[in-house]
Amino acid sequence: MNVPNHATHGQDANIVALGFTEADRYNLVRIFRDGGPSNTADAVLLDEYTRRDAESLAAYNKFKIHQSKQLIVAALIGIALLLSAPFGIHMIMDLIQI
């Protein structure tokens, strides 16, 4: 099996997005390249990466759930407006005739 000599672009972008810079970024790229941590410091760094990644994923999922709820509410309001439109038109027509 071929082992890449660097982290993929997606991994590197994720490392930076999670706030790892400078030496930590380089060390995480090395950990992914080598297939795992080689010492205790690497293990701690990888655990921190895993924790931040999990928090980020949880926040994203919470956002998507909130976004879905907003979409459902907007759809229900739209349907209610469409259903009530004929009644509103009749009320306006009745007012015009008065």
Residue, then its C-alpha position, 0 to 999 in steps of 0.5 A: m500500500n502506498v503511503p502518501n508523503h504528506a497530508t492530503h489537501g483536505q486534511d491540511a485545510n482541516i488542520v488549519a481550520l481547527g486552529f493548528t498552526e506552525a509546529d503543531r500543524y507540521n507535527l499533525v501532517r507528520i503524524f498523518r503521513d507516518g500513520g500514527p503518533s510516534n511518542t507521547a507528545d504526538a499522542v496528546l496532539l492527536d487527541e487534541y486534534t480529535r477533540r477539536d474535530a469532534e467539537s467542530l462536527a457537533a457544532y456543524n450538526k447542530f447548525k444543520i438541525h437548526q437550519s432544517k427547523q427554520l426551513i420547515v417553519a418557513a415552509l409551514i408559513g408559506i403553506a398557511l399563506l397560500l391556503s389563506a390567500p383565497f379568504g383574504i381575496h374574498m374579504i377584500m372583494d367584500l370591502i370593495q363592494i361596500 
